[in-house]
Amino acid sequence: MTVQRAVTAFAGFMVLLSLALTWWVSPHFVWLTVFVGANLLQSAFTGICPAASIFRALGLKGAV
């Protein structure tokens, strides 16, 4: 698995998890969805993604 695919999978998982938590636990978990979306948006413009840095440190390969 490449870093790009791992970041995409992680972001999708976090969005779905936060929506489930919002529905079943507390409406305040919607802020987790907002945080994930804002992080995706800022990484699109700056090229800096904390999750990608973590996945690289764990040994995942970059995109070929």
DRENTORKOL-3810 file (N, C-alpha, C; in nm, 4 decimals):
REM DRENTORKOL-3810
@n.u->0.0852; n.v->-0.1175; n.w->0.0000; ca.u->0.0000; ca.v->0.0000; ca.w->0.0000; c.u->0.0896; c.v->0.1236; c.w->0.0000
@n.u->0.0522; n.v->0.2201; n.w->-0.0803; ca.u->0.1282; ca.v->0.3448; ca.w->-0.0871; c.u->0.0751; c.v->0.4446; c.w->0.0161
@n.u->0.1548; n.v->0.5477; n.w->0.0394; ca.u->0.1150; ca.v->0.6526; ca.w->0.1333; c.u->-0.0141; c.v->0.7192; c.w->0.0867
@n.u->-0.0248; n.v->0.7473; n.w->-0.0433; ca.u->-0.1437; ca.v->0.8137; ca.w->-0.0964; c.u->-0.2703; c.v->0.7323; c.w->-0.0695
@n.u->-0.2630; n.v->0.6025; n.w->-0.0955; ca.u->-0.3803; ca.v->0.5165; ca.w->-0.0714; c.u->-0.4122; c.v->0.5066; c.w->0.0768
@n.u->-0.3083; n.v->0.5011; n.w->0.1605; ca.u->-0.3302; ca.v->0.4938; ca.w->0.3048; c.u->-0.3964; c.v->0.6210; c.w->0.3570
@n.u->-0.3525; n.v->0.7358; n.w->0.3083; ca.u->-0.4120; ca.v->0.8631; ca.w->0.3512; c.u->-0.5583; c.v->0.8704; c.w->0.3065
@n.u->-0.5852; n.v->0.8309; n.w->0.1838; ca.u->-0.7227; ca.v->0.8320; ca.w->0.1339; c.u->-0.8121; c.v->0.7383; c.w->0.2145
@n.u->-0.7626; n.v->0.6179; n.w->0.2413; ca.u->-0.8404; ca.v->0.5212; ca.w->0.3198; c.u->-0.8628; c.v->0.5720; c.w->0.4620
@n.u->-0.7595; n.v->0.6290; n.w->0.5216; ca.u->-0.7709; ca.v->0.6810; ca.w->0.6582; c.u->-0.8704; c.v->0.7962; c.w->0.6654
@n.u->-0.8644; n.v->0.8873; n.w->0.5689; ca.u->-0.9582; ca.v->1.0009; ca.w->0.5673; c.u->-1.1018; c.v->0.9517; c.w->0.5509
@n.u->-1.1229; n.v->0.8579; n.w->0.4606; ca.u->-1.2568; ca.v->0.8027; ca.w->0.4424; c.u->-1.3073; c.v->0.7339; c.w->0.5677
@n.u->-1.2207; n.v->0.6560; n.w->0.6317; ca.u->-1.2579; ca.v->0.5889; ca.w->0.7560; c.u->-1.2938; c.v->0.6898; c.w->0.8641
@n.u->-1.2142; n.v->0.7954; n.w->0.8778; ca.u->-1.2397; ca.v->0.8955; ca.w->0.9811; c.u->-1.3713; c.v->0.9699; c.w->0.9574
@n.u->-1.4022; n.v->0.9996; n.w->0.8317; ca.u->-1.5289; ca.v->1.0668; ca.w->0.8007; c.u->-1.6464; c.v->0.9759; c.w->0.8368
@n.u->-1.6394; n.v->0.8497; n.w->0.7956; ca.u->-1.7487; ca.v->0.7568; ca.w->0.8269; c.u->-1.7611; c.v->0.7324; c.w->0.9770
@n.u->-1.6475; n.v->0.7195; n.w->1.0455; ca.u->-1.6501; ca.v->0.7020; ca.w->1.1907; c.u->-1.7118; c.v->0.8223; c.w->1.2598
@n.u->-1.6720; n.v->0.9419; n.w->1.2186; ca.u->-1.7254; ca.v->1.0623; ca.w->1.2831; c.u->-1.8745; c.v->1.0789; c.w->1.2556
@n.u->-1.9175; n.v->1.0411; n.w->1.1367; ca.u->-2.0615; ca.v->1.0477; ca.w->1.1093; c.u->-2.1389; c.v->0.9468; c.w->1.1939
@n.u->-2.0846; n.v->0.8266; n.w->1.2109; ca.u->-2.1500; ca.v->0.7267; ca.w->1.2957; c.u->-2.1550; c.v->0.7744; c.w->1.4412
@n.u->-2.0442; n.v->0.8308; n.w->1.4891; ca.u->-2.0422; ca.v->0.8825; ca.w->1.6264; c.u->-2.1396; c.v->0.9997; c.w->1.6427
@n.u->-2.1499; n.v->1.0817; n.w->1.5403; ca.u->-2.2453; ca.v->1.1932; ca.w->1.5450; c.u->-2.3883; c.v->1.1410; c.w->1.5549
@n.u->-2.4179; n.v->1.0373; n.w->1.4802; ca.u->-2.5543; ca.v->0.9823; ca.w->1.4766; c.u->-2.5886; c.v->0.9103; c.w->1.6073
@n.u->-2.4956; n.v->0.8250; n.w->1.6558; ca.u->-2.5293; ca.v->0.7384; ca.w->1.7680; c.u->-2.4816; c.v->0.7867; c.w->1.9049
@n.u->-2.3841; n.v->0.8767; n.w->1.9112; ca.u->-2.3298; ca.v->0.9154; ca.w->2.0415; c.u->-2.3651; c.v->1.0595; c.w->2.0767
@n.u->-2.3177; n.v->1.1536; n.w->1.9967; ca.u->-2.3401; ca.v->1.2945; ca.w->2.0275; c.u->-2.3275; c.v->1.3781; c.w->1.9012
@n.u->-2.4143; n.v->1.4772; n.w->1.8849; ca.u->-2.4037; ca.v->1.5649; ca.w->1.7686; c.u->-2.2730; c.v->1.6448; c.w->1.7656
@n.u->-2.2039; n.v->1.6528; n.w->1.8768; ca.u->-2.0783; ca.v->1.7278; ca.w->1.8818; c.u->-1.9654; c.v->1.6603; c.w->1.8038
@n.u->-1.9819; n.v->1.5315; n.w->1.7727; ca.u->-1.8795; ca.v->1.4631; ca.w->1.6936; c.u->-1.8755; c.v->1.5128; c.w->1.5500
@n.u->-1.9710; n.v->1.5944; n.w->1.5094; ca.u->-1.9671; ca.v->1.6527; ca.w->1.3754; c.u->-1.8405; c.v->1.7378; c.w->1.3593
@n.u->-1.7864; n.v->1.7874; n.w->1.4714; ca.u->-1.6638; ca.v->1.8669; ca.w->1.4642; c.u->-1.5440; c.v->1.7836; c.w->1.4201
@n.u->-1.5473; n.v->1.6544; n.w->1.4445; ca.u->-1.4417; ca.v->1.5675; ca.w->1.3933; c.u->-1.4481; c.v->1.5622; c.w->1.2407
@n.u->-1.5682; n.v->1.5560; n.w->1.1865; ca.u->-1.5858; ca.v->1.5589; ca.w->1.0414; c.u->-1.5341; c.v->1.6901; c.w->0.9841
@n.u->-1.5647; n.v->1.7995; n.w->1.0507; ca.u->-1.5168; ca.v->1.9305; ca.w->1.0072; c.u->-1.3638; c.v->1.9351; c.w->1.0101
@n.u->-1.3027; n.v->1.8813; n.w->1.1155; ca.u->-1.1569; ca.v->1.8800; ca.w->1.1264; c.u->-1.0932; c.v->1.7990; c.w->1.0133
@n.u->-1.1480; n.v->1.6814; n.w->0.9839; ca.u->-1.0931; ca.v->1.5984; ca.w->0.8769; c.u->-1.1047; c.v->1.6705; c.w->0.7423
@n.u->-1.2199; n.v->1.7297; n.w->0.7154; ca.u->-1.2388; ca.v->1.8040; ca.w->0.5901; c.u->-1.1453; c.v->1.9225; c.w->0.5783
@n.u->-1.1279; n.v->1.9964; n.w->0.6881; ca.u->-1.0372; ca.v->2.1118; ca.w->0.6862; c.u->-0.8926; c.v->2.0676; c.w->0.6648
@n.u->-0.8552; n.v->1.9545; n.w->0.7249; ca.u->-0.7200; ca.v->1.9033; ca.w->0.7064; c.u->-0.6970; c.v->1.8607; c.w->0.5612
@n.u->-0.7954; n.v->1.7973; n.w->0.5001; ca.u->-0.7838; ca.v->1.7592; ca.w->0.3591; c.u->-0.7711; c.v->1.8823; c.w->0.2700
@n.u->-0.8488; n.v->1.9846; n.w->0.2998; ca.u->-0.8447; ca.v->2.1067; ca.w->0.2204; c.u->-0.7095; c.v->2.1773; c.w->0.2334
@n.u->-0.6596; n.v->2.1925; n.w->0.3554; ca.u->-0.5316; ca.v->2.2606; ca.w->0.3721; c.u->-0.4190; c.v->2.1796; c.w->0.3110
@n.u->-0.4267; n.v->2.0465; n.w->0.3160; ca.u->-0.3196; ca.v->1.9665; ca.w->0.2571; c.u->-0.3213; c.v->1.9753; c.w->0.1049
@n.u->-0.4371; n.v->1.9986; n.w->0.0460; ca.u->-0.4449; ca.v->2.0156; ca.w->-0.0993; c.u->-0.3726; c.v->2.1422; c.w->-0.1439
@n.u->-0.3757; n.v->2.2459; n.w->-0.0608; ca.u->-0.3125; ca.v->2.3725; ca.w->-0.0975; c.u->-0.1671; c.v->2.3825; c.w->-0.0533
@n.u->-0.1333; n.v->2.3211; n.w->0.0612; ca.u->0.0023; ca.v->2.3360; ca.w->0.1141; c.u->0.0920; c.v->2.2170; c.w->0.0828
@n.u->0.0316; n.v->2.1020; n.w->0.0579; ca.u->0.1101; ca.v->1.9813; ca.w->0.0345; c.u->0.1618; c.v->1.9179; c.w->0.1626
@n.u->0.1207; n.v->1.9694; n.w->0.2767; ca.u->0.1635; ca.v->1.9160; ca.w->0.4059; c.u->0.0491; c.v->1.8363; c.w->0.4665
@n.u->0.0740; n.v->1.7080; n.w->0.4911; ca.u->-0.0288; ca.v->1.6223; ca.w->0.5484; c.u->0.0314; c.v->1.5444; c.w->0.6650
@n.u->-0.0143; n.v->1.5708; n.w->0.7878; ca.u->0.0396; ca.v->1.5001; ca.w->0.9032; c.u->0.0220; c.v->1.3481; c.w->0.8929
@n.u->-0.0904; n.v->1.3030; n.w->0.8408; ca.u->-0.1133; ca.v->1.1583; ca.w->0.8281; c.u->-0.0125; c.v->1.0957; c.w->0.7326
@n.u->0.0204; n.v->1.1631; n.w->0.6239; ca.u->0.1190; ca.v->1.1102; ca.w->0.5294; c.u->0.2556; c.v->1.0985; c.w->0.5949
@n.u->0.2912; n.v->1.1952; n.w->0.6769; ca.u->0.4193; ca.v->1.1895; ca.w->0.7484; c.u->0.4241; c.v->1.0691; c.w->0.8424
@n.u->0.3136; n.v->1.0435; n.w->0.9091; ca.u->0.3072; ca.v->0.9289; ca.w->1.0006; c.u->0.3165; c.v->0.7982; c.w->0.9228
@n.u->0.2442; n.v->0.7888; n.w->0.8117; ca.u->0.2488; ca.v->0.6657; ca.w->0.7321; c.u->0.3885; c.v->0.6424; c.w->0.6736
@n.u->0.4560; n.v->0.7486; n.w->0.6335; ca.u->0.5947; ca.v->0.7343; ca.w->0.5837; c.u->0.6870; c.v->0.6849; c.w->0.6934
@n.u->0.6681; n.v->0.7388; n.w->0.8153; ca.u->0.7491; ca.v->0.6965; ca.w->0.9295; c.u->0.7238; c.v->0.5499; c.w->0.9651
@n.u->0.6042; n.v->0.5015; n.w->0.9355; ca.u->0.5716; ca.v->0.3609; ca.w->0.9603; c.u->0.6249; c.v->0.2688; c.w->0.8517
@n.u->0.6816; n.v->0.3280; n.w->0.7448; ca.u->0.7460; ca.v->0.2473; ca.w->0.6428; c.u->0.6698; c.v->0.2269; c.w->0.5137
@n.u->0.5585; n.v->0.2967; n.w->0.4944; ca.u->0.4868; ca.v->0.2829; ca.w->0.3682; c.u->0.5638; c.v->0.3520; c.w->0.2572
@n.u->0.5483; n.v->0.3007; n.w->0.1363; ca.u->0.6196; ca.v->0.3555; ca.w->0.0201; c.u->0.5434; c.v->0.4750; c.w->-0.0366
@n.u->0.6184; n.v->0.5651; n.w->-0.0981; ca.u->0.5577; ca.v->0.6765; ca.w->-0.1686; c.u->0.4960; c.v->0.6295; c.w->-0.2986
@n.u->0.4189; n.v->0.7148; n.w->-0.3623; ca.u->0.3564; ca.v->0.6806; ca.w->-0.4899; c.u->0.4634; c.v->0.6609; c.w->-0.5965
@n.u->0.4429; n.v->0.5631; n.w->-0.6817; ca.u->0.5410; ca.v->0.5315; ca.w->-0.7871; c.u->0.5003; c.v->0.5974; c.w->-0.9159
END
